[in-house]
Amino acid sequence: MAAQRTQTLVLIGHGMVGHRLLEALAERGALVDPEVPDGPGWRVTVLAEEDVPAYDRVHLSSVFTGTAPDQLGLSTPEFLAGHGIDLRLGDPAEHLDTAARTATTTSGTVVPYDALVLATGSYPFVPPIPGADATGCFTYRTLHDVDALTSYAERACTGVVVGGGLLGLEAAGALRTLGLTTHVVEFAPRLMPLQVDDGGAAALRATIESMGVAVHTGVGAAEVETDTEGRACLLRLSDGRRLPADVVVFSAGVRPRDRLAREAGLAVGDRGGVAVDERCRTTDPYVYAIGECAQTSDGRVYGLVAPGYRMAEAVADQLAGAGATVFTGADTSTRLKLLGADVASFGDPFADGRDGGPRTTEIVFSDGREGVYKKLLLGPEGQLLGGILVGDAAAYGSLVPHAGRRLPGPPEAFLLPAGAAGAEPPGAGALPDDAVVCSCHNVTKGAVAGAIAEHGLTDIGGVKRCTKAGTGCGGCVNTLQAVLDAAGVRRRKGLCEHFPELSRPELYELVRTEHIRSYTELAERYGSGGAGCTVCKPVVANVLGTLAPELGLGHVLDGEQAALQDSNDLFLANLQKDGTYSVVPRVPGGEITAEQLIALGEVARDHGLYSKITGGQRIDLFGARKEELPAVWRRLIAAGFESGQAYGKSLRTVKSCVGSRFCRFGQGDSVRLAIDLELRYRGLRAPHKIKGGVSGCLRECAEARGKDIGVIATAGGWNLYVCGNGGTDPRHADLLASDLSAAELFALIDRFLMYYVRTGERLERTSAWLERIGGGTGHLREVLIEDSLGICAELEAQMDRHVAAYRDEWRAVLDDPAALARFEPHVAGVEFLEPGRGRAALLADGTEAALFRDGDGEVYAVGNRDPFSGADVIANGIMGSRDGVPVVASPLHKQEFDLRTGVCLDDPAVSLPVLPVPGPALPARP
């Protein structure tokens, strides 16, 4: 069905699968060239229901933990324009006329087509129970759902999720992140009944319940009860129990969105889904269906992204004229993290010889203490039929390619904990070339190995760009690295091309022991050339900041150090998606006076800032322009505040409960201790951010065991827990020492933090650091308590020097006219540019440019607007080099642009305008 002339393709739906179809058509050269509008190819019109372009729905829950919605975006204006695609947002198709070959939208627009693809996805199933449409009842499928749920949850206390499957547990994680007491109700006798068996469900339930989420299985929802204003307040269960429910989220499965096909007279399956053949063609030869709205030729409706992508490729082949790709079924392997628990299943994990099938053998490893359950199912010839992994899914990437084959080693090698005898699974060399290593994009090991050889790939990023492997769920990344290793590609231990042989800990030791006081000195002595980059410059800035007391350095923005800082550290504030900044004053231990609260409110009111109380027990003010920041901070410092350093890789907060001051259960003054901890370790720069928590008793109201440093009061003193983590990869902290006095506690935390600062890799949280260094808390006890390396006194002394040298960074800026000049909205002339640092400037025609001067005095001028976000921020990015090319990196998402040509090196279809370099005299700001 290749378009030998210009033909019109209408795509209904612009979700992940619909957008993959557009990409597949572009890859095959099947789309019309916008510069030859009457040439051969498909001219595409996309009718989309949502008012935003396609986004990564798989990672939708990450929005609750801080991911900006635009970071999930899959499409760019440049891609659409470059392929002549007409995307119509918020105007979905309402009616199909297959005889006339037209689609009519909700606005009444009639769009003719030569071929049409239905990619309408699915809709959430809401049980038909009384009250299901009450205020406070939600579904969870779209960015709009996330916004609505987040807004409503601000005035809620308790939430109930109806449905304990994949989406239900994701929704439960979202409610928990929003601070609600959370319940999960599942009608089946176990959680995730379609993916895991009883053993896996038990391990998963134990992990989820340990995080404070109540689980109710074997029971259904019967009625949403409302208050006098019609808002949800209780959920009555089928067994008569009532659960408090300010919020109810229905996540009880989905149904194919096949209404358009039904009404057009196309065949649909008995249980829904547009019936298609192996080429994804419906009963009308000019209409196709892909993704969750289609019932495929094997009689199934697939609810996963990977099968949808394969359907999209099959249709793209048809439309491009090749027609070789067919879809007859797909692997439904799944790996994800739910409420902190790794969960994966692959193959047919429930094959058990039922219905006269072959005899199977189960190989099971279970550790109830750690919440780990792993099962492999083998056929009569030893072939791997399927498996379930809960709590530890590290072997997922190694196992999936072997599904349907005999394992190349003993099954125990894939199941036993790392480090156990016999726990050494065979490497990628044992995989045949036709083994699929990325099921999302159906990429084989042979394709990856071929790309490595053909293009000289040296890292995961290169493999992703060339093959798309690893760009879906990400579960195959370890396998891709194994293929790189098997191909003889040596892993770089270094930071980047400018320090290819040195890791962060090695750079730290060189700076510390050789008293290196600048990036220039370090690069000249140990670098490989070039102007640095967004990786090495901030790392060196961080190291110099940590060692400033040892090296006799001053403020982090003094001299050359300013050119090393990322935008957050350069302006001592957090950059937001629109180019404005957030202001976060320190509130030690969450304790704040009434006068300070009033001052914060007045500043927010006078500057029009959005205010938000955070989970770290402080108040953030959002929406400040760069030039406003000094005025805001003058007022806050006058009110007794100091920088909260939310912008830095440093201590953020030490959260506390009220402890023995007010709580009848309190055994220790958690507020006082939290304040003392926060004031001692403020300003300490580290490989990544550090968070702390202090609970006054074992009831753990401050959630200290989810922090890098967690302290819990006991009858005998304080227990110290370390290396916990919340966010997208939660981990409970481990007990390091018990019943410590306050003096013992501080000494041990001094040692712990300084040891982490010395040995942590770039952007490595303490939880990942502990797993990497080996030996766990046993190793930490040897080094930090038993002093096995003889460095404890040295670590404590280094911390004492840091404490003595601390000075509030914002107060220092306000006292420094040169530092304040950087906050001006536009530079007065090119002569004021600092080497290696950009500034915004107004050109004579009113265009806002980003100006940069390199170390040799060469000046570059490009547009200041980031083409990916639309924010005017390019001037605030780090200037450096990539393969010898002068570049600037967007401070928002780090895409790098060639300063000579404006072309984005990460996406050549996107570019910045290159502008004339102005003379010394620049226009004043209007």
Beta strands, then each sheet from edge to edge (+ up, - down):
strand 1: 6-12
strand 2: 41-47
strand 3: 86-88
strand 4: 93-97
strand 5: 102-105
strand 6: 110-112
strand 7: 115-118
strand 8: 122-124
strand 9: 137-139
strand 10: 158-162
strand 11: 181-186
strand 12: 214-217
strand 13: 221-226
strand 14: 232-237
strand 15: 242-244
strand 16: 247-250
strand 17: 254-256
strand 18: 274-275
strand 19: 287-289
strand 20: 294-295
strand 21: 334-338
strand 22: 341-347
strand 23: 361-367
strand 24: 372-378
strand 25: 384-390
strand 26: 436-438
strand 27: 443-444
strand 28: 574-575
strand 29: 581-583
strand 30: 610-613
strand 31: 619-624
strand 32: 651-656
strand 33: 690-695
strand 34: 709-714
strand 35: 717-722
strand 36: 734-740
strand 37: 838-842
strand 38: 848-853
strand 39: 859-863
strand 40: 879-882
strand 41: 885-889
strand 42: 896-898
sheet 1: 3+ 2+ 1+ 7+ 19+
sheet 2: 4+ 5- 6+
sheet 3: 8+ 17-
sheet 4: 9+ 16+ 10+ 11+ 12+
sheet 5: 13+ 14- 15+
sheet 6: 18+ 20+
sheet 7: 21+ 22- 25+ 24- 23+
sheet 8: 26+ 27-
sheet 9: 28+ 29- 31+ 30-
sheet 10: 32+ 33+ 34+ 35- 36+
sheet 11: 37+ 38- 39+
sheet 12: 40+ 41- 42+
end
